[in-house]
Amino acid sequence: MNSNSKAFLDWLAGWERGLPEASLADVVSDPARVAVVSEDMIKGFCDEGALYSPRARGIVPAVVKLFQGAHQLGVRHFLLFQDTHDPDAIEFSAYPAHCVAGTTESETIDELTSLPFSDRFTIMPKNSISSAIGTDLDGWLEGHPDVTDFIVVGVCTDICVYLAALYLRTRANVLGQHEARIIVPADCVQTYDLPVETAAELGSLPHDGDLLHSTFLYHMALNDIEVVAHLG
């Protein structure tokens, strides 16, 4: 590692520690403009299966609290993007088989389905890491032009969360929606960890959860996505 890289990584750690908190009430001052976007808060990441991660399970309380707070403040748009893979999904060449349609792994976690307003959820199945390709996202956005602010939560920070937030940001940029806000609360997103030694045993690529979580939070901020420590 050269000195420039070390200096950046030191800076990155300090940047993440210094993320500001934001007021959920301020963010949803006009709840009709706001949607909560959830990425893969499903059993195959939080409860069971090949891609279960205790790190994903760890954000469940914060995500549930954010859902409750947003609903209490008048938000009625909750978009839940959820892996619902074909049994022979091409993605399984990159990741272990997971969240196949019709299995419990592809189901929303119980903590969200038990919320009294879960009938407000719009479930959008996806067969890849993208929430924009092969889903109903564009149709939903076109049908709800007044919704310009999106709070993005879920897993994984560097994969589905990143792609969803970046798509919403770049779409708003292309459409000239200067007022649009894409907000990612760091305590409501997380990614998995696969140490180098374990990855070598499995014949997989390693995945440093802490580093990639921090790096992709930063990369979202670099692209004008509002990354905050917490929405309270």
MDAnalysis code that builds the backbone (N, CA, C; Angstrom):
import MDAnalysis as mda
import numpy as np

u = mda.Universe.empty(696, n_residues=232, atom_resindex=np.repeat(np.arange(232), 3), trajectory=True)
u.add_TopologyAttr("name", ["N", "CA", "C"] * 232)
u.add_TopologyAttr("resid", np.arange(1, 233))
u.add_TopologyAttr("resname", ["MET", "ASN", "SER", "ASN", "SER", "LYS", "ALA", "PHE", "LEU", "ASP", "TRP", "LEU", "ALA", "GLY", "TRP", "GLU", "ARG", "GLY", "LEU", "PRO", "GLU", "ALA", "SER", "LEU", "ALA", "ASP", "VAL", "VAL", "SER", "ASP", "PRO", "ALA", "ARG", "VAL", "ALA", "VAL", "VAL", "SER", "GLU", "ASP", "MET", "ILE", "LYS", "GLY", "PHE", "CYS", "ASP", "GLU", "GLY", "ALA", "LEU", "TYR", "SER", "PRO", "ARG", "ALA", "ARG", "GLY", "ILE", "VAL", "PRO", "ALA", "VAL", "VAL", "LYS", "LEU", "PHE", "GLN", "GLY", "ALA", "HIS", "GLN", "LEU", "GLY", "VAL", "ARG", "HIS", "PHE", "LEU", "LEU", "PHE", "GLN", "ASP", "THR", "HIS", "ASP", "PRO", "ASP", "ALA", "ILE", "GLU", "PHE", "SER", "ALA", "TYR", "PRO", "ALA", "HIS", "CYS", "VAL", "ALA", "GLY", "THR", "THR", "GLU", "SER", "GLU", "THR", "ILE", "ASP", "GLU", "LEU", "THR", "SER", "LEU", "PRO", "PHE", "SER", "ASP", "ARG", "PHE", "THR", "ILE", "MET", "PRO", "LYS", "ASN", "SER", "ILE", "SER", "SER", "ALA", "ILE", "GLY", "THR", "ASP", "LEU", "ASP", "GLY", "TRP", "LEU", "GLU", "GLY", "HIS", "PRO", "ASP", "VAL", "THR", "ASP", "PHE", "ILE", "VAL", "VAL", "GLY", "VAL", "CYS", "THR", "ASP", "ILE", "CYS", "VAL", "TYR", "LEU", "ALA", "ALA", "LEU", "TYR", "LEU", "ARG", "THR", "ARG", "ALA", "ASN", "VAL", "LEU", "GLY", "GLN", "HIS", "GLU", "ALA", "ARG", "ILE", "ILE", "VAL", "PRO", "ALA", "ASP", "CYS", "VAL", "GLN", "THR", "TYR", "ASP", "LEU", "PRO", "VAL", "GLU", "THR", "ALA", "ALA", "GLU", "LEU", "GLY", "SER", "LEU", "PRO", "HIS", "ASP", "GLY", "ASP", "LEU", "LEU", "HIS", "SER", "THR", "PHE", "LEU", "TYR", "HIS", "MET", "ALA", "LEU", "ASN", "ASP", "ILE", "GLU", "VAL", "VAL", "ALA", "HIS", "LEU", "GLY"])
u.atoms.positions = np.array([
    [0.847, -1.191, 0.000],
    [0.000, 0.000, 0.000],
    [0.888, 1.249, 0.000],
    [0.651, 2.161, -0.933],
    [1.460, 3.375, -0.947],
    [0.946, 4.387, 0.074],
    [1.708, 5.437, 0.292],
    [1.368, 6.403, 1.334],
    [0.078, 7.135, 1.025],
    [-0.196, 7.370, -0.267],
    [-1.446, 8.038, -0.625],
    [-2.656, 7.200, -0.254],
    [-2.570, 5.881, -0.510],
    [-3.685, 4.995, -0.162],
    [-3.892, 4.947, 1.338],
    [-2.813, 4.860, 2.092],
    [-2.942, 4.830, 3.550],
    [-3.553, 6.124, 4.058],
    [-3.133, 7.251, 3.501],
    [-3.688, 8.536, 3.919],
    [-5.184, 8.592, 3.633],
    [-5.570, 8.057, 2.473],
    [-6.996, 8.060, 2.132],
    [-7.787, 7.166, 3.070],
    [-7.276, 5.967, 3.359],
    [-7.998, 5.053, 4.240],
    [-8.129, 5.625, 5.644],
    [-7.102, 6.316, 6.114],
    [-7.188, 6.986, 7.412],
    [-8.266, 8.069, 7.368],
    [-8.263, 8.821, 6.272],
    [-9.283, 9.871, 6.113],
    [-10.680, 9.267, 6.052],
    [-10.801, 8.152, 5.310],
    [-12.100, 7.505, 5.146],
    [-12.673, 7.065, 6.490],
    [-11.823, 6.502, 7.346],
    [-12.286, 6.069, 8.670],
    [-12.798, 7.262, 9.466],
    [-12.086, 8.374, 9.400],
    [-12.531, 9.568, 10.103],
    [-13.798, 10.142, 9.507],
    [-13.907, 10.107, 8.178],
    [-15.119, 10.592, 7.501],
    [-16.338, 9.802, 7.958],
    [-16.204, 8.476, 8.007],
    [-17.351, 7.660, 8.424],
    [-17.720, 7.926, 9.874],
    [-16.720, 8.058, 10.736],
    [-17.007, 8.352, 12.145],
    [-17.713, 9.699, 12.294],
    [-17.433, 10.617, 11.398],
    [-17.995, 11.963, 11.501],
    [-19.270, 12.188, 10.719],
    [-19.882, 11.117, 10.196],
    [-21.130, 11.301, 9.443],
    [-22.163, 12.013, 10.309],
    [-22.864, 12.977, 9.747],
    [-23.846, 13.714, 10.547],
    [-25.108, 12.905, 10.783],
    [-25.800, 13.227, 11.852],
    [-27.148, 12.708, 12.041],
    [-28.104, 13.676, 11.375],
    [-29.269, 13.193, 11.008],
    [-30.275, 14.048, 10.385],
    [-31.622, 13.765, 11.018],
    [-32.493, 14.726, 10.914],
    [-33.832, 14.604, 11.483],
    [-34.769, 13.968, 10.474],
    [-35.362, 12.841, 10.847],
    [-36.338, 12.200, 9.974],
    [-37.515, 13.136, 9.715],
    [-37.921, 13.882, 10.733],
    [-39.042, 14.810, 10.566],
    [-38.732, 15.869, 9.517],
    [-37.489, 16.338, 9.476],
    [-37.103, 17.325, 8.461],
    [-37.105, 16.701, 7.074],
    [-36.598, 15.480, 6.978],
    [-36.525, 14.809, 5.680],
    [-37.916, 14.570, 5.116],
    [-38.877, 14.252, 5.973],
    [-40.236, 13.963, 5.497],
    [-41.192, 15.095, 5.836],
    [-40.693, 16.323, 5.761],
    [-41.558, 17.482, 6.023],
    [-42.752, 17.508, 5.076],
    [-42.577, 16.944, 3.872],
    [-43.692, 16.754, 2.940],
    [-43.751, 15.265, 2.621],
    [-44.480, 14.491, 3.422],
    [-44.435, 13.022, 3.277],
    [-44.915, 12.517, 1.929],
    [-45.729, 13.293, 1.227],
    [-46.214, 12.848, -0.078],
    [-45.089, 12.759, -1.101],
    [-43.984, 13.432, -0.827],
    [-42.844, 13.426, -1.752],
    [-41.848, 12.311, -1.454],
    [-42.078, 11.557, -0.376],
    [-41.050, 10.647, 0.137],
    [-41.442, 9.184, -0.055],
    [-40.459, 8.377, -0.429],
    [-40.623, 6.924, -0.440],
    [-39.449, 6.300, 0.307],
    [-39.743, 5.252, 1.059],
    [-38.700, 4.430, 1.663],
    [-38.439, 3.265, 0.721],
    [-37.176, 3.095, 0.349],
    [-36.779, 2.011, -0.555],
    [-35.965, 0.998, 0.245],
    [-36.449, -0.220, 0.296],
    [-35.785, -1.284, 1.056],
    [-35.186, -2.296, 0.091],
    [-33.914, -2.617, 0.316],
    [-33.224, -3.598, -0.514],
    [-32.978, -4.891, 0.264],
    [-33.626, -5.949, -0.175],
    [-33.342, -7.310, 0.295],
    [-33.413, -7.493, 1.807],
    [-34.394, -6.866, 2.432],
    [-34.650, -7.169, 3.844],
    [-35.556, -8.400, 3.877],
    [-34.937, -9.505, 3.483],
    [-35.653, -10.767, 3.332],
    [-34.936, -11.867, 4.115],
    [-35.615, -12.979, 4.248],
    [-35.112, -14.040, 5.123],
    [-33.803, -14.642, 4.619],
    [-33.598, -14.642, 3.300],
    [-32.390, -15.218, 2.742],
    [-31.131, -14.429, 3.007],
    [-31.259, -13.226, 3.539],
    [-30.104, -12.441, 3.955],
    [-30.069, -12.248, 5.472],
    [-31.239, -12.208, 6.078],
    [-31.311, -11.874, 7.504],
    [-31.556, -13.063, 8.421],
    [-32.033, -14.195, 7.886],
    [-32.440, -15.293, 8.753],
    [-31.823, -16.652, 8.404],
    [-31.620, -16.930, 7.136],
    [-31.253, -18.286, 6.739],
    [-30.584, -18.283, 5.372],
    [-30.029, -19.422, 4.991],
    [-29.546, -19.607, 3.640],
    [-28.074, -19.278, 3.445],
    [-27.608, -19.511, 2.215],
    [-26.187, -19.367, 1.896],
    [-25.690, -17.941, 2.038],
    [-26.564, -16.960, 1.880],
    [-26.146, -15.562, 1.980],
    [-26.621, -14.899, 3.271],
    [-27.065, -15.712, 4.227],
    [-27.378, -15.144, 5.546],
    [-26.130, -14.480, 6.121],
    [-26.316, -13.306, 6.708],
    [-25.201, -12.603, 7.346],
    [-25.660, -11.996, 8.662],
    [-24.911, -12.229, 9.736],
    [-25.260, -11.580, 11.005],
    [-25.176, -10.062, 10.901],
    [-24.384, -9.575, 9.974],
    [-24.309, -8.128, 9.773],
    [-25.636, -7.608, 9.214],
    [-26.262, -8.365, 8.302],
    [-27.580, -7.984, 7.788],
    [-28.619, -8.071, 8.897],
    [-28.579, -9.146, 9.657],
    [-29.509, -9.303, 10.784],
    [-29.374, -8.148, 11.763],
    [-28.150, -7.624, 11.907],
    [-27.894, -6.570, 12.889],
    [-28.573, -5.244, 12.596],
    [-28.925, -4.969, 11.323],
    [-29.569, -3.682, 11.025],
    [-31.092, -3.754, 11.102],
    [-31.641, -4.941, 11.332],
    [-33.102, -5.090, 11.332],
    [-33.785, -4.128, 12.301],
    [-33.342, -4.017, 13.571],
    [-34.037, -3.087, 14.469],
    [-34.044, -1.643, 13.972],
    [-32.916, -1.186, 13.423],
    [-32.851, 0.194, 12.933],
    [-33.761, 0.394, 11.721],
    [-33.820, -0.600, 10.838],
    [-34.685, -0.496, 9.662],
    [-36.150, -0.471, 10.075],
    [-36.528, -1.349, 10.994],
    [-37.916, -1.377, 11.470],
    [-38.282, -0.042, 12.118],
    [-37.376, 0.485, 12.924],
    [-37.639, 1.770, 13.577],
    [-37.808, 2.888, 12.557],
    [-37.006, 2.866, 11.496],
    [-37.143, 3.888, 10.461],
    [-38.485, 3.756, 9.740],
    [-38.880, 2.530, 9.400],
    [-40.190, 2.308, 8.787],
    [-41.288, 2.884, 9.681],
    [-41.219, 2.557, 10.958],
    [-42.257, 3.025, 11.891],
    [-42.278, 4.552, 11.978],
    [-41.096, 5.147, 12.085],
    [-41.019, 6.591, 12.187],
    [-41.516, 7.282, 10.937],
    [-41.151, 6.754, 9.771],
    [-41.588, 7.351, 8.517],
    [-43.103, 7.260, 8.378],
    [-43.661, 6.118, 8.713],
    [-45.115, 5.961, 8.617],
    [-45.832, 6.903, 9.581],
    [-45.290, 7.019, 10.779],
    [-45.881, 7.907, 11.771],
    [-45.915, 9.352, 11.284],
    [-44.918, 9.724, 10.488],
    [-44.829, 11.082, 9.961],
    [-45.611, 11.262, 8.670],
    [-46.280, 10.214, 8.215],
    [-47.170, 10.358, 7.061],
    [-46.699, 9.729, 5.770],
    [-45.526, 9.095, 5.756],
    [-45.042, 8.433, 4.542],
    [-45.921, 7.215, 4.255],
    [-46.327, 7.098, 3.012],
    [-47.189, 5.976, 2.623],
    [-46.611, 5.146, 1.482],
    [-45.438, 5.523, 1.010],
    [-44.792, 4.786, -0.075],
    [-43.616, 3.986, 0.474],
    [-43.732, 2.669, 0.414],
    [-42.679, 1.768, 0.869],
    [-42.424, 0.753, -0.252],
    [-41.270, 0.883, -0.891],
    [-40.916, 0.006, -2.005],
    [-39.906, -1.028, -1.531],
    [-40.287, -2.288, -1.572],
    [-39.430, -3.365, -1.085],
    [-38.936, -4.190, -2.267],
    [-37.656, -3.985, -2.612],
    [-37.032, -4.766, -3.672],
    [-36.434, -6.016, -3.054],
    [-36.792, -7.179, -3.645],
    [-36.462, -8.435, -2.990],
    [-35.995, -9.472, -4.005],
    [-34.814, -10.043, -3.750],
    [-34.340, -11.137, -4.590],
    [-35.402, -12.234, -4.643],
    [-35.809, -12.569, -5.853],
    [-36.773, -13.644, -6.083],
    [-36.289, -14.341, -7.346],
    [-35.269, -15.163, -7.184],
    [-34.514, -15.650, -8.325],
    [-35.154, -16.859, -9.001],
    [-34.919, -16.919, -10.318],
    [-35.204, -18.156, -11.034],
    [-34.277, -19.251, -10.491],
    [-34.719, -20.494, -10.504],
    [-33.857, -21.576, -9.994],
    [-32.514, -21.672, -10.710],
    [-32.478, -21.254, -11.979],
    [-31.230, -21.317, -12.738],
    [-30.682, -19.918, -13.033],
    [-30.886, -18.990, -12.100],
    [-30.457, -17.606, -12.297],
    [-28.970, -17.534, -12.645],
    [-28.658, -16.741, -13.645],
    [-27.262, -16.590, -14.063],
    [-26.418, -16.026, -12.929],
    [-27.041, -15.222, -12.065],
    [-26.322, -14.636, -10.933],
    [-25.674, -15.691, -10.042],
    [-26.174, -16.917, -10.090],
    [-25.630, -17.959, -9.222],
    [-24.228, -18.397, -9.656],
    [-23.749, -17.876, -10.771],
    [-22.357, -18.117, -11.123],
    [-21.427, -17.182, -10.359],
    [-21.990, -16.101, -9.826],
    [-21.208, -15.154, -9.042],
    [-21.431, -15.322, -7.544],
    [-22.635, -15.726, -7.171],
    [-22.992, -15.902, -5.764],
    [-23.621, -17.277, -5.581],
    [-23.542, -17.833, -4.380],
    [-24.232, -19.109, -4.142],
    [-25.729, -18.975, -4.395],
    [-26.370, -20.084, -4.734],
    [-27.817, -20.064, -4.951],
    [-28.516, -19.528, -3.708],
    [-29.440, -18.595, -3.922],
    [-30.113, -17.957, -2.787],
    [-31.450, -17.374, -3.224],
    [-32.363, -17.281, -2.283],
    [-33.619, -16.543, -2.450],
    [-34.350, -16.932, -3.730],
    [-34.475, -18.223, -3.962],
    [-35.195, -18.720, -5.135],
    [-36.691, -18.491, -4.936],
    [-37.361, -18.089, -5.991],
    [-38.804, -17.848, -5.935],
    [-39.529, -19.062, -5.359],
    [-40.467, -18.790, -4.445],
    [-41.249, -19.859, -3.840],
    [-40.657, -20.434, -2.575],
    [-39.423, -20.024, -2.227],
    [-38.804, -20.490, -0.983],
    [-38.955, -19.436, 0.100],
    [-38.776, -19.847, 1.339],
    [-38.898, -18.875, 2.436],
    [-37.802, -17.824, 2.376],
    [-36.671, -18.165, 1.744],
    [-35.590, -17.189, 1.658],
    [-36.012, -15.914, 0.915],
    [-36.951, -16.038, -0.020],
    [-37.367, -14.886, -0.817],
    [-38.464, -14.059, -0.137],
    [-38.830, -14.434, 1.085],
    [-39.909, -13.738, 1.795],
    [-39.386, -12.565, 2.615],
    [-40.221, -11.528, 2.751],
    [-39.917, -10.394, 3.606],
    [-39.718, -10.867, 5.042],
    [-38.783, -10.256, 5.754],
    [-38.565, -10.646, 7.152],
    [-39.826, -10.393, 7.979],
    [-40.023, -11.218, 8.998],
    [-41.232, -11.134, 9.825],
    [-41.355, -9.781, 10.522],
    [-40.229, -9.186, 10.873],
    [-40.274, -7.912, 11.591],
    [-40.934, -6.811, 10.766],
    [-40.849, -6.913, 9.451],
    [-41.516, -5.928, 8.592],
    [-42.949, -6.339, 8.272],
    [-43.175, -7.618, 7.990],
    [-44.538, -8.036, 7.651],
    [-45.487, -7.897, 8.835],
    [-44.933, -7.904, 10.054],
    [-45.792, -7.774, 11.238],
    [-46.159, -6.329, 11.553],
    [-45.588, -5.377, 10.836],
    [-45.958, -3.976, 11.063],
    [-47.408, -3.767, 10.636],
    [-48.165, -2.977, 11.395],
    [-49.596, -2.830, 11.101],
    [-49.900, -2.152, 9.769],
    [-48.893, -1.538, 9.153],
    [-49.115, -0.881, 7.860],
    [-48.435, -1.642, 6.724],
    [-48.150, -2.931, 6.933],
    [-47.448, -3.699, 5.893],
    [-48.281, -3.840, 4.619],
    [-49.588, -3.569, 4.714],
    [-50.401, -3.597, 3.503],
    [-50.074, -2.432, 2.571],
    [-49.287, -1.470, 3.058],
    [-48.860, -0.348, 2.225],
    [-47.622, -0.704, 1.403],
    [-47.000, -1.841, 1.674],
    [-45.756, -2.191, 1.002],
    [-46.005, -2.537, -0.466],
    [-45.140, -2.039, -1.326],
    [-45.122, -2.451, -2.728],
    [-43.910, -3.364, -2.905],
    [-44.169, -4.647, -3.058],
    [-43.097, -5.623, -3.203],
    [-42.695, -5.701, -4.670],
    [-41.403, -5.527, -4.932],
    [-40.897, -5.604, -6.298],
    [-39.838, -6.705, -6.381],
    [-40.214, -7.870, -6.912],
    [-39.242, -8.949, -7.067],
    [-38.157, -8.557, -8.071],
    [-36.944, -9.063, -7.841],
    [-35.855, -8.822, -8.792],
    [-35.053, -10.108, -8.959],
    [-34.523, -10.277, -10.157],
    [-33.786, -11.495, -10.478],
    [-32.304, -11.204, -10.686],
    [-31.861, -10.057, -10.169],
    [-30.447, -9.693, -10.267],
    [-30.148, -8.695, -9.162],
    [-28.917, -8.189, -9.148],
    [-28.555, -7.199, -8.141],
    [-29.117, -5.826, -8.462],
    [-29.731, -5.663, -9.622],
    [-30.298, -4.376, -10.020],
    [-31.777, -4.290, -9.664],
    [-32.172, -3.154, -9.094],
    [-33.587, -2.904, -8.822],
    [-34.255, -2.153, -9.962],
    [-33.473, -1.787, -10.987],
    [-34.008, -1.000, -12.092],
    [-34.201, -1.817, -13.363],
    [-33.451, -2.907, -13.507],
    [-33.527, -3.713, -14.723],
    [-34.432, -4.911, -14.484],
    [-35.462, -5.039, -15.319],
    [-36.365, -6.172, -15.203],
    [-37.320, -6.089, -14.033],
    [-37.528, -4.892, -13.509],
    [-38.479, -4.685, -12.411],
    [-39.495, -3.618, -12.828],
    [-40.425, -3.329, -11.926],
    [-41.448, -2.321, -12.198],
    [-41.052, -0.939, -11.691],
    [-39.769, -0.736, -11.365],
    [-39.368, 0.539, -10.765],
    [-39.679, 1.725, -11.665],
    [-39.273, 1.688, -12.919],
    [-39.499, 2.844, -13.791],
    [-40.987, 3.148, -13.936],
    [-41.792, 2.115, -14.070],
    [-43.232, 2.318, -14.166],
    [-43.788, 2.970, -12.913],
    [-43.293, 2.522, -11.754],
    [-43.761, 3.111, -10.497],
    [-43.355, 4.579, -10.416],
    [-42.106, 4.878, -10.772],
    [-41.626, 6.256, -10.712],
    [-42.413, 7.162, -11.660],
    [-42.685, 6.658, -12.837],
    [-43.460, 7.450, -13.800],
    [-44.888, 7.666, -13.312],
    [-45.418, 6.698, -12.587],
    [-46.775, 6.822, -12.057],
    [-46.868, 7.646, -10.788],
    [-45.720, 7.994, -10.195],
    [-45.682, 8.791, -8.969],
    [-44.685, 9.940, -9.141],
    [-44.955, 10.849, -10.084],
    [-43.987, 11.922, -10.379],
    [-43.757, 12.875, -9.218],
    [-44.693, 12.917, -8.265],
    [-44.525, 13.819, -7.116],
    [-43.531, 13.280, -6.093],
    [-43.209, 11.994, -6.182],
    [-42.254, 11.404, -5.240],
    [-40.843, 11.661, -5.768],
    [-40.105, 12.491, -5.056],
    [-38.760, 12.879, -5.493],
    [-37.682, 12.560, -4.464],
    [-38.079, 12.198, -3.248],
    [-37.127, 11.963, -2.170],
    [-37.196, 10.493, -1.751],
    [-36.020, 9.861, -1.682],
    [-35.972, 8.427, -1.410],
    [-34.996, 8.137, -0.287],
    [-35.474, 7.425, 0.716],
    [-34.627, 6.945, 1.807],
    [-34.325, 5.475, 1.508],
    [-33.050, 5.151, 1.294],
    [-32.667, 3.810, 0.858],
    [-32.024, 3.058, 2.021],
    [-32.549, 1.866, 2.300],
    [-32.048, 1.044, 3.400],
    [-31.846, -0.390, 2.911],
    [-31.126, -1.207, 3.697],
    [-31.052, -2.628, 3.412],
    [-29.652, -3.138, 3.136],
    [-29.582, -4.216, 2.379],
    [-28.326, -4.889, 2.054],
    [-28.289, -5.182, 0.552],
    [-27.077, -5.226, 0.025],
    [-25.783, -4.951, 0.641],
    [-25.337, -3.550, 0.249],
    [-24.612, -2.891, 1.140],
    [-24.188, -1.507, 0.921],
    [-23.517, -1.329, -0.430],
    [-22.635, -2.255, -0.780],
    [-21.809, -2.120, -1.984],
    [-22.403, -2.797, -3.209],
    [-23.591, -3.374, -3.062],
    [-24.176, -4.087, -4.205],
    [-25.563, -3.505, -4.490],
    [-26.614, -4.097, -3.948],
    [-27.970, -3.675, -4.300],
    [-28.310, -2.276, -3.794],
    [-27.886, -1.941, -2.581],
    [-28.151, -0.598, -2.051],
    [-27.469, 0.448, -2.926],
    [-26.203, 0.211, -3.220],
    [-25.423, 1.144, -4.034],
    [-26.055, 1.344, -5.407],
    [-26.397, 0.242, -6.070],
    [-26.962, 0.352, -7.411],
    [-28.310, 1.059, -7.394],
    [-29.139, 0.786, -6.393],
    [-30.450, 1.435, -6.319],
    [-30.309, 2.927, -6.058],
    [-29.486, 3.289, -5.094],
    [-29.316, 4.702, -4.762],
    [-28.722, 5.466, -5.940],
    [-27.737, 4.863, -6.598],
    [-27.094, 5.521, -7.732],
    [-28.073, 5.671, -8.895],
    [-28.911, 4.671, -9.122],
    [-29.901, 4.777, -10.194],
    [-30.890, 5.907, -9.902],
    [-31.385, 5.976, -8.692],
    [-32.341, 7.028, -8.343],
    [-31.704, 8.408, -8.466],
    [-30.421, 8.515, -8.064],
    [-29.722, 9.797, -8.151],
    [-29.489, 10.203, -9.609],
    [-28.990, 9.266, -10.417],
    [-28.676, 9.615, -11.801],
    [-29.944, 9.858, -12.619],
    [-31.010, 9.130, -12.317],
    [-32.282, 9.377, -12.999],
    [-32.774, 10.791, -12.711],
    [-32.706, 11.195, -11.448],
    [-33.119, 12.551, -11.087],
    [-32.244, 13.590, -11.780],
    [-30.944, 13.289, -11.893],
    [-30.042, 14.214, -12.566],
    [-30.425, 14.373, -14.043],
    [-30.686, 13.255, -14.700],
    [-31.030, 13.290, -16.116],
    [-32.334, 14.059, -16.343],
    [-33.287, 13.892, -15.442],
    [-34.585, 14.549, -15.574],
    [-34.574, 15.995, -15.073],
    [-33.435, 16.439, -14.558],
    [-33.342, 17.811, -14.073],
    [-34.145, 18.066, -12.811],
    [-34.297, 17.041, -11.978],
    [-35.055, 17.188, -10.730],
    [-34.130, 17.726, -9.635],
    [-33.942, 19.035, -9.652],
    [-32.990, 19.663, -8.739],
    [-33.376, 19.462, -7.273],
    [-34.664, 19.312, -7.031],
    [-35.122, 19.201, -5.652],
    [-35.014, 17.782, -5.105],
    [-34.697, 16.799, -5.956],
    [-34.686, 15.399, -5.535],
    [-33.608, 15.142, -4.489],
    [-33.933, 14.272, -3.541],
    [-32.975, 13.882, -2.507],
    [-32.946, 12.367, -2.406],
    [-31.754, 11.820, -2.404],
    [-31.563, 10.390, -2.161],
    [-30.742, 10.291, -0.878],
    [-31.296, 9.643, 0.135],
    [-30.702, 9.645, 1.468],
    [-30.443, 8.207, 1.913],
    [-29.231, 7.962, 2.404],
    [-28.857, 6.634, 2.901],
    [-28.399, 6.775, 4.350],
    [-29.190, 6.287, 5.315],
    [-28.741, 6.274, 6.709],
    [-27.804, 5.085, 6.942],
    [-26.574, 5.373, 7.362],
    [-25.544, 4.330, 7.449],
    [-25.910, 3.225, 8.429],
    [-26.701, 3.536, 9.441],
    [-27.056, 2.497, 10.415],
    [-28.150, 1.566, 9.898],
    [-28.687, 1.871, 8.724],
    [-29.750, 1.045, 8.141],
    [-29.298, 0.310, 6.886],
    [-27.984, 0.302, 6.633],
    [-27.442, -0.477, 5.517],
    [-26.235, -1.262, 6.022],
    [-25.957, -2.364, 5.346],
    [-24.818, -3.176, 5.778],
    [-24.466, -4.153, 4.653],
    [-23.266, -4.732, 4.745],
    [-22.845, -5.735, 3.778],
    [-22.216, -6.922, 4.497],
    [-21.959, -7.962, 3.748],
    [-21.438, -9.199, 4.348],
    [-19.919, -9.172, 4.429],
    [-19.361, -10.100, 5.183],
    [-17.913, -10.211, 5.348],
    [-17.474, -11.629, 4.986],
    [-16.450, -11.731, 4.153],
    [-15.865, -13.025, 3.817],
    [-14.349, -12.877, 3.862],
    [-13.740, -13.264, 4.983],
    [-12.293, -13.086, 5.138],
    [-11.485, -13.826, 4.076],
    [-10.273, -13.373, 3.862],
    [-9.400, -13.938, 2.832],
    [-9.211, -15.438, 3.029],
    [-8.935, -15.868, 4.260],
    [-8.670, -17.291, 4.506],
    [-9.899, -18.140, 4.229],
    [-11.052, -17.660, 4.668],
    [-12.295, -18.410, 4.437],
    [-12.602, -18.476, 2.948],
    [-12.412, -17.345, 2.271],
    [-12.671, -17.310, 0.828],
    [-11.772, -18.298, 0.088],
    [-10.496, -18.408, 0.520],
    [-9.569, -19.336, -0.121],
    [-10.042, -20.774, 0.049],
    [-10.555, -21.091, 1.234],
    [-11.064, -22.447, 1.485],
    [-12.272, -22.759, 0.606],
    [-13.099, -21.731, 0.353],
    [-14.318, -21.919, -0.429],
    [-14.085, -21.774, -1.925],
    [-12.908, -21.283, -2.290],
    [-12.652, -21.009, -3.695],
    [-13.397, -19.803, -4.197],
    [-13.651, -18.855, -3.292],
    [-14.402, -17.652, -3.626],
    [-13.513, -16.423, -3.545],
    [-14.029, -15.319, -4.019],
    [-13.340, -14.048, -3.857],
    [-13.618, -13.506, -2.460],
    [-12.617, -12.978, -1.773],
    [-12.845, -12.423, -0.431],
    [-13.639, -11.120, -0.500],
    [-14.180, -10.741, 0.633],
    [-15.043, -9.558, 0.687],
    [-14.921, -8.963, 2.082],
    [-14.126, -7.896, 2.200],
    [-13.935, -7.255, 3.505],
    [-15.134, -6.356, 3.794],
    [-15.995, -6.812, 4.674],
    [-17.240, -6.100, 4.936],
    [-17.045, -4.683, 5.426],
    [-16.138, -4.481, 6.383],
    [-15.931, -3.146, 6.934],
    [-15.415, -2.184, 5.872],
    [-14.397, -2.613, 5.128],
    [-13.797, -1.734, 4.121],
    [-14.797, -1.400, 3.015],
    [-15.491, -2.405, 2.514],
    [-16.398, -2.162, 1.392],
    [-17.624, -1.380, 1.826],
    [-18.100, -1.597, 3.045],
    [-19.201, -0.785, 3.575],
    [-18.793, 0.691, 3.593],
    [-17.633, 0.982, 4.148],
    [-17.163, 2.367, 4.233],
    [-16.918, 2.964, 2.854],
    [-16.258, 2.196, 1.988],
    [-15.902, 2.709, 0.666],
    [-17.134, 3.037, -0.165],
    [-18.144, 2.194, -0.081],
    [-19.324, 2.449, -0.906],
    [-20.239, 3.505, -0.293],
    [-20.251, 3.647, 1.023],
    [-20.910, 4.821, 1.596],
    [-20.275, 6.085, 1.043],
    [-18.939, 6.094, 1.024],
    [-18.208, 7.250, 0.505],
    [-18.512, 7.473, -0.975],
    [-18.558, 6.383, -1.753],
    [-18.787, 6.548, -3.187],
    [-20.192, 7.066, -3.460],
    [-21.154, 6.685, -2.629],
    [-22.493, 7.266, -2.769],
    [-22.454, 8.755, -2.458],
    [-21.771, 9.126, -1.383],
    [-21.658, 10.545, -1.043],
    [-20.956, 11.316, -2.148],
    [-19.961, 10.695, -2.767],
    [-19.216, 11.320, -3.856],
    [-20.128, 11.638, -5.036],
    [-21.218, 10.900, -5.155],
    [-22.162, 11.083, -6.251],
    [-23.431, 11.825, -5.814],
    [-23.304, 12.636, -4.787],
    [-24.369, 13.543, -4.341],
    [-25.561, 12.822, -3.726],
    [-25.305, 11.622, -3.193],
    [-26.291, 10.940, -2.372],
    [-26.011, 11.330, -0.927],
    [-27.032, 11.667, -0.185],
    [-26.857, 12.142, 1.189],
    [-26.674, 10.944, 2.120],
    [-25.466, 10.786, 2.611],
    [-25.167, 9.699, 3.534],
    [-25.094, 10.281, 4.941],
    [-25.923, 9.765, 5.814],
    [-25.978, 10.244, 7.187],
    [-25.765, 9.080, 8.137],
    [-25.366, 9.367, 9.351],
    [-25.156, 8.299, 10.322],
    [-26.478, 7.665, 10.731],
    [-27.492, 8.500, 10.839],
    [-28.760, 8.054, 11.444],
    [-29.836, 9.070, 11.104],
    [-31.045, 8.586, 10.902],
    [-32.207, 9.455, 10.735],
    [-33.070, 9.311, 11.981],
    [-32.965, 10.274, 12.872],
    [-33.701, 10.180, 14.131],
    [-34.831, 11.171, 14.255],
])
